Amino acid sequence: MKKYILSFDQGTTSARAVIYGKGGELVAMCSKPIRQIYPQGGWVEHDPEDIWSAQTECAVNVLAKAGVSADEIAAIGIANQRETAVVWDKATGKPVYNAIVWQCRRTAGMCDTIKEEALEDYIYDRTGLKADPYFSATKLRWILDNVPGVRRRAERGEVLFGTVDSFLLWRLTGRHCTDVTNASRTMLFDIHTKRWSEDLLKLFAIPRAILPQVLPSGGEFGTTKLLGAPIPVCGAAGDQQAALLGLMCTNYGDSKCTYGTGCFMLMNTGGRNIISKRGLVTTLTASFDMNPDYALEGSMFSAGTVIGWLKEGMGIIDDPSDCADIARKVKDSGGVYFVPAFNGLGAPHWNSRARGTITGVTHTTTREHIVRAAEECVAYQVLDVLRAVQADTGVKIKKLLADGGLSKDDFIMQFQADIAAITVERPAVRESTSLGAAFLAGIACGMWSDLEECRKIKQVDRLFLPGMDKSARSKLILGWEHAIRACMA
């Protein structure tokens, strides 16, 4: 009997496989880290073979852990790190170069040229995206221009391009496809017509033949026999849109923030394609047809990486889980602010040249002040985006749903509620990304009837209520704004 959904959650720092039951319960989960490759400053890569082996190993292990056979899996859903660009050989499936990760800034010069030529508005009008190295188009262009022979092979149709979901789908099913959410992050997809833009393909000199077919996020992507029995792949979505669905942010104004490697805040704007005047981008939500809703998004590049840097880069903590307790040892950050622009600043500032900055350090600054500033900077970044979203939409956000690895940090969640003067809701199942992929696959294959049935599954772990004095909050925010200006200077 088919009674489980298997989710692939392919993230930036790890691959996960999660099995969900019909009641939405998390039955078992396995994860494996992904090796990070830094060829030079500002460059970030993954070996696609590492991604594939980690993801397939997790899938095999999670079945064994759950005591579930492949015959009992109704469908597979995929959620993936977005924007990361992969190019592989059509005949062999082997990558022609490492995957260029969304964090990579190697194409900053290319994006500067786009801005100098006054083409950024032209791109934004069609794609909803900023001309930034974050997105896929310039990464793909770099591979075509810099890996010997690849452009000629692309023009002959011998290599294929895709985001990570496409690479996994090709390996799993043999189909070259993607979904609307991932396509909308490439800077090559027209979010109005829901098609690849011929004009943008010409602008970036991208051969049309290497692009995947674009499908709805919930539907038939092919069948895999990877686990020993045929299993349909019925869902695929970029991780943030999958999380938006997993948190049931399906109505206009519903807002969530995923606190992971980076922070990603999205507001569902329904059928309204709102033009941001404050540095946000417009993206497509996961859907079961080619008429998805829109969402305003603010992407902040460094969140979990800040805590990792405290351990690996500086050696001032032994265990990231200790950060909250360390931060509480001081009453405040002592005037210290940490702007974690390791890979530039994302929304709403979009400064690819900015670099990490710590301000306010004095002879009385301690390890605890630095750690607290690092914890607090996550919430400050989200505050900047939250204010931009509210200003662009005219919607006062009363509740922010939080998920991702850092959402288990009570200190960050409470400081977020305090500094933004907003209620933060943390779900009982914090694996919202994989749950969203499961919902897509489960509805598409018939395990669940519709989103309303899935909505009944949702449970709340905790609400964090704001309690900070308004004048204290204003003073702290002013200090953060000064730190941001210092960083960009």
N, C-alpha and C positions, 0 to 999 in steps of 0.2 A: 504493500500500500504506500502510495506517495504522500508523505505527511511532513516533509521538511523542505526548507529552502536553504541553499548554500550561497552565502555571499562572499565574493572576493573583494577585499578592501585594500587596494594597492596604493599605499601612501608614500610620502617622501622619504621617510626614515625607516619604514617597515612595511612588510606585506602581512596581511591577516586573512584568515578564512574563518567564517562564523556560520554556525548552523542555527537556524531559527525554527521553532515549532509553529504549529498552526495558531497557537495562542499568542504568538509574538514573543514567546520566551526565548532567551538566549540559552541554547542547549550546550554548546561548546564553542571554544575559540582557540585558535593557535596563531602565533605570530612569529615572524623572523625578521631581523634587521636587514636593511638594504645598505650595502656599502656606498659611502659617499666618496666621490672622486673630485678632487680640486686641482686641476692641471696648473692653474695660476690664480693670482688674486682676482676675486670676482667671478671666477668660472666654476660652475657646478655641473657635474655629469653623473649619470648612472650607467652601468653596463646593462643593457636590456636582457642579457642572458641571466644576470643576477636577479633581475625582477621576475623573469619567468620561472627560474628554478625555485626562488623563495616562495612565489605564489603557489606553484604546483605542490611543493613540499608541504606547505601549510594545509592545502586542500586534502591531501592524503592523510596527514596527521590528524586533522580535525574529525574526519570520519572515524578513524580508529579511536580517538579520544571519546567520541560520543557513542561509539558502538553502533553506528549507523552504516548501512550498506548503500552503495550507489543506487541500487534499485529503489530505495526509499526517498531519494531526492527528486522532488517534483520539478525544480528548475534552479538555475544559477543566475544570480544577479551580480553585476560588476560595478563597483565605485572606484574611481581612480584619481590620482594626482592629475590636475589639469595642466594645460599649456606645455607640458614637457613634450619635446619633439623627438620622434623616433623615425628613422629611415632604414628599411630593410630590403634585402634581395627578394624579388618576387618568386624566383624559382626555388631558392633554398630556405627562405625565411630568416636568414642570418642578417644581423644588423651590419650596416656599412660603416657605422660610426657609433660612438656612445650616445645614449640619450642625452640631449641638452635639457637640463632641469629648469623648471619655471623660475627658480631663484637666480639663474645664471645671468650675468650682466654683460657678457662679451659683445652684445650687439648694441650697446648704448650709443656708439658713434653713428650707427645706421639710423637709429631713432632720432638722434640729434639732426641728422640731415633731413629726415622727413619733416621735422618741425621747422627747420630753416627754409624749406621749400614750401611752407604753408600748406602741407598736406594732412596735417593732423585732424582738422575738422572734417575733411573729405572722408577720412577713415572712420572717424567717430560717427558720422551721419549714417554710415552703412553698417557698422559693426557694433556700435555702442562702446568701443574700447579706445583707450588712450594709446598713442604711439610710444610704447614702452617695451624694453627687452623682456618683460614678464611674459608677453604673449608669444604664440608659436611662430608667426609668419617670419620674423627676422631670424629666428633660430633655424628654421628650415632653409631660408635663403643662405645662411652662413654655411650649412652643410653642403648645399649645392655648389657654392662658390669655392669652398676650401678643401673639400675631400676629393682627391684626384679621381677624375673619371665619373663621378656621381652625376653631374649635370647631364653629360651626354647619355648616360644610362637612363636617367629620368626621362629625357626627351624621347627615348626609344621605348619607354614603358617597362623597363626592366627592374625598377625599384619602386617601392611604395612608401608613402608617408602616412603617419597617423600619430595621434596622441596615444598614451599608454593603453587606453581601452582598446584602440584599434589593433595594436600589436598583440595584446592578449587574445582578442577575438580571432585574429588571423591564426594564431597558434592553436586555439581551441577548436575552431570550426572551419577554418579555411576561407572564411568570408572577409572581404576587405570593406569594413563598414565602421561607422561610429554613430553616436546619437546627437541630437540637436544641442544638448548642453555642452558637450565637448567641442563640437564644431563652432559654437558661438564664442569659444575662447581662443580661436586661432588667429583672428584678425584677417581672415579670408572669407568669412561667412556673412552673408547679408541677413540680418536678423528680421528684416521686414518681409523679404520674399522667401526666406527659409531655404536659400540656395547658396552654393558657392558663387562668389562674385567674380565674374569674368574681368571686370575692371581692376579689382584688387590683385587678381592673379597676374595680370599684365604689369601692374605697378611693382610687384615683388618678384617678377620674372619666375613664376612657379608654373611648371607644366601641369595642365589639368589632369593628365592621365594618372598622376601619382596620388590623387586625393581619394579618400574613401567615400562610399555611398553613405548618405546621411539618413538615419531612420529615427522614428520616435523612441523615447527612452524606455518605454515599456512595450515589448512586442517580441517578435521572433528574430533572433540574431544568428540562428543556426544551432546545430547539435554537436556536442562533444562526447567522445568516448574515453576521455582522459582518465577517468576513475574506474573504468572497467565495464560500464554500462552506459547506453546512450542517455544523455541528459540535455534537455534543451536549455539554451541560454536565452532568457526572456527579459532581461533588464540590463541597462547600462546607463550610467550617468556620471558626470564629473562629481567629485567628492562633495563639493559644497552644495550643489543642487540636490544630491542624494540626501545630505543632512537636512536641508530645508524640508524635504518630503518626510524624512524620518521623524522630524519634530512636528509634523503636521502643520507647517506654516503654509497653508494652501489658500488662504483668503487674503484679500487686499489689506495691507498694513501689518500682517504677521511678520515678525522679525526674529532672526536668530543670529547668534555668533558662535562659530566654531573656534575653540581655543586649542590649536594644535601646534605644528611646526611654525606656522604663521597664524594670524587671526583673520577670519573671514566673516564679515557681517553682511547679511542679505535681508532686504525687505521685499516681500512679494507685492508687486504693484498690479497684479491681475492683467487685464488686457491693455493697460496703459504703459506705453513706452515713454517714460519720463526722461526728458533731457536734463542731465545734471549740469548745474552751473558751479558745482563745488567739488570737482575732482573725483566723482564717483563714476563707475562704468555701468552699463546696462547689459544684462545677460538674460538668457532664456532658462526657464525652469523645466524640470522633468515633466513629461506628459506621455499620454498614450496615443497621441496623434501628432500631426505636423502643425498643430496650432497651439503651441505652448504659451503659458503666461510669461510676463516679463518680471525681472527683479532688478532692483538697484543694489549694487554691491560695492563694498569697500574692502580692499585686500591689503592687509598689513603683513609685510614679509617676515618679520621676526617676532616670535612669541616664545614657543617652546625652545627655540634656538638660544634664547637669552639665558634660560636656566641651564641648558647644556653647556654654554660658554662659561658660566660660573664654575662648572665642574671641570670640563675638559680644557678650556682655554686658560683659565686663571687658577684653578686648583683651590678655590676658597670655600668650596663645599665638597663634601664626600658623596652625598646622596641627594639628588634633586627633590626627593620627597621631604627633606628637612627644611626646605626654603621657608615654608610658612611659619614654622616654629622659630627659625632664626629671625625672620622679619618681625615677629611679635616681641622680640627681646628689647626693642627700642620703641618709643612712643610714636615716632615718625621717622622720616628719612633724613632728618637733620638738614634739610634744604638741598639734599642731593637728588638730582634727576638723571635718569639714564635713558637716552634716546638710542634704541638698538638698530641703527641704520647699517647693519652689517653688509647688506646688499642694496643700499639705497633706501629711500623712503617710498612707500607705496601710497595708497589713498590716505587722505585726500590731497597730499602734498606733491607726489609724483616727481621726486628729485632723485634721479639715478646716480648722481655724483655724490650725494650726501653719504657720510660714513658715521659709524657709531660714536657717540659723544656722551661723556659723563660730566655734568656741571655741578657747581656748588660744593666741591670738595674743599675741606679745611683740615687743619691739624687735628681737629676733634673727630673727624670722620672715621668710622670703624667698619669692620667687615659687615656687621649687622646693618649699618646704614646702606651699604652698597647692595646687599642682598634685598633689603626692603625696596630700594629704588628699582631694582630689576623686577621684582614682583609687581610693583605699582605701575611700571611703564606699560605693561600689557593692557591694563585697564585704561590708562590715559590714551593709548592709541585707539582703542575701541570708542572712547568718548569722542575723539575727533571725527570719526566716521559717523557715529550716531547723530551728532549735531548736524553734520552735512546731510544725512538722510532726512532728518526732520525738516530742515530748511528747504530741501529740494521738493519734498512731497507735501509739506504743510500738515503732516500727520504727527501728532504727539505720541511717541512710543511710550506706552505705560508698562510694558513687560517685555523683557528680552529673554529669549530661550537660549540656554547655553549648553554646549556639548564639547566633545574633544578632550584630550588627555589632561589639559590644564584646568578643565572645569571641575576636576576633583579637588583642586586646591581651594579650600574654604576661604583663605585669606584673600586671594585674587577675586573670588566671586563676591565677597562682602565689600571689598574696596571698589569693585565695579559698581555695585548697587549704590554705594555712598557717593562716589565721585560723579556718577551720572544721574543721581537722584531718581533711580528707576528700580523696579522690582526685577530681580534676576531669577529665572526659574530653571532649575536643573532637573532633568528627567531621571527616572529610576534606571533606565537603560541608556547609558551615555555613549553607546556605540551607534549614534544616530546615522552615521554615514552608511555603515553596513546594513542597518535596519531599513534605511530608505531604499537601498538596492534590493533588499529582500521584498519590500512592499511592491516595487516595480515588477519584479519577477513573479511574485506570488499572485498579484492581480492579473497579470498577463497570462499566466498559466491556469488560472481559475481556482487557486487555493483560497484566495479571498475574493469576495464579490466586487468590492469597490473600496474607495478611500474611506468612506464612512465606517465600514467594518474595521479597517485598520486603525481609525481614530480611537475606537473603543479600547484598543490595546494599550494606548499611551498611559503611563503612570508618572507621577511627580515624586522626585526624591526629596527636594527641599526648595523653599523659597527664601531668597536673600532680600531683605527689605532695607531701604535706605535709612540711615540714621545720623548722617553727618550734618552739622550746622552749616547753614547756607554761606555765612561769611568765611568759615574755615575752608569750605569747598572752593569758593571763589579765589581765595588766596593760593591754594594748591594749584588750581588750573592756570592761574597767571604765571606761576613759576614754571609749569610745563610749557606754556607758550613761549617763554623766554628761552627755554632749553631747545625747543624746536628751531627757533630762529638762529641760535648759536650753531646748531648742527648743520643747517643749510648754508651758513656763512662760511 
